[in-house]
Amino acid sequence: MRATLEKLPGVKGAEITAGNAEITVHYDPATTNVDKVLEGMAAGGQPAQKK
């Protein structure tokens, strides 16, 4: 999952908490946004949703 995120433009990093299936994504808002990150995750075979 981290590899999928790190390939997305504007994503600077991610913190993944496996125990409760949460991901915190650090990104450049001038380059991307939450919806684009979610689309990129789904396209990479890792669908996710906003909390």
Secondary structure, 3 states (H helix, E strand, C coil): CHHHHHCCCCEEEEEEEHHHCEEEEEECCCCCCHHHHHHHHHHCCCCCCCC
